[in-house]
């Protein structure tokens, strides 16, 4: 659901300032999931680590969408 909202916000963005703001928010979420992955991996919680990498891929794609539109 969240990814649909992000994609919609990117599509609706009308200027580069808005896109950069969205991109910044996405990158913060990506960083959070990256830390989550690291913690899970260190604890050998591989299910959680896999979930974190899946979320990171979603956010990477969202960043790519903002870059394309910029």
MODELLER restraints for C-alpha pairs under 7 A, 6 or more apart:
rsr = mdl.restraints
at = mdl.atoms
rsr.add(forms.Gaussian(group=physical.xy_distance, feature=features.Distance(at['CA:7:A'], at['CA:62:A']), mean=6.85, stdev=0.5))
rsr.add(forms.Gaussian(group=physical.xy_distance, feature=features.Distance(at['CA:10:A'], at['CA:19:A']), mean=6.48, stdev=0.5))
rsr.add(forms.Gaussian(group=physical.xy_distance, feature=features.Distance(at['CA:10:A'], at['CA:66:A']), mean=6.30, stdev=0.5))
rsr.add(forms.Gaussian(group=physical.xy_distance, feature=features.Distance(at['CA:13:A'], at['CA:19:A']), mean=6.12, stdev=0.5))
rsr.add(forms.Gaussian(group=physical.xy_distance, feature=features.Distance(at['CA:16:A'], at['CA:70:A']), mean=5.94, stdev=0.5))
rsr.add(forms.Gaussian(group=physical.xy_distance, feature=features.Distance(at['CA:19:A'], at['CA:66:A']), mean=6.10, stdev=0.5))
rsr.add(forms.Gaussian(group=physical.xy_distance, feature=features.Distance(at['CA:23:A'], at['CA:63:A']), mean=5.87, stdev=0.5))
rsr.add(forms.Gaussian(group=physical.xy_distance, feature=features.Distance(at['CA:23:A'], at['CA:66:A']), mean=6.35, stdev=0.5))
rsr.add(forms.Gaussian(group=physical.xy_distance, feature=features.Distance(at['CA:26:A'], at['CA:59:A']), mean=6.24, stdev=0.5))
rsr.add(forms.Gaussian(group=physical.xy_distance, feature=features.Distance(at['CA:26:A'], at['CA:63:A']), mean=6.76, stdev=0.5))
rsr.add(forms.Gaussian(group=physical.xy_distance, feature=features.Distance(at['CA:30:A'], at['CA:56:A']), mean=5.63, stdev=0.5))
rsr.add(forms.Gaussian(group=physical.xy_distance, feature=features.Distance(at['CA:30:A'], at['CA:59:A']), mean=5.95, stdev=0.5))
rsr.add(forms.Gaussian(group=physical.xy_distance, feature=features.Distance(at['CA:33:A'], at['CA:52:A']), mean=5.59, stdev=0.5))
rsr.add(forms.Gaussian(group=physical.xy_distance, feature=features.Distance(at['CA:33:A'], at['CA:55:A']), mean=6.99, stdev=0.5))
rsr.add(forms.Gaussian(group=physical.xy_distance, feature=features.Distance(at['CA:33:A'], at['CA:56:A']), mean=6.23, stdev=0.5))
rsr.add(forms.Gaussian(group=physical.xy_distance, feature=features.Distance(at['CA:34:A'], at['CA:56:A']), mean=6.98, stdev=0.5))
rsr.add(forms.Gaussian(group=physical.xy_distance, feature=features.Distance(at['CA:36:A'], at['CA:52:A']), mean=6.47, stdev=0.5))
rsr.add(forms.Gaussian(group=physical.xy_distance, feature=features.Distance(at['CA:37:A'], at['CA:49:A']), mean=4.74, stdev=0.5))
rsr.add(forms.Gaussian(group=physical.xy_distance, feature=features.Distance(at['CA:37:A'], at['CA:52:A']), mean=5.23, stdev=0.5))
rsr.add(forms.Gaussian(group=physical.xy_distance, feature=features.Distance(at['CA:37:A'], at['CA:53:A']), mean=6.74, stdev=0.5))
rsr.add(forms.Gaussian(group=physical.xy_distance, feature=features.Distance(at['CA:40:A'], at['CA:46:A']), mean=6.56, stdev=0.5))
rsr.add(forms.Gaussian(group=physical.xy_distance, feature=features.Distance(at['CA:40:A'], at['CA:48:A']), mean=5.93, stdev=0.5))
rsr.add(forms.Gaussian(group=physical.xy_distance, feature=features.Distance(at['CA:40:A'], at['CA:49:A']), mean=5.17, stdev=0.5))
rsr.add(forms.Gaussian(group=physical.xy_distance, feature=features.Distance(at['CA:41:A'], at['CA:49:A']), mean=5.72, stdev=0.5))
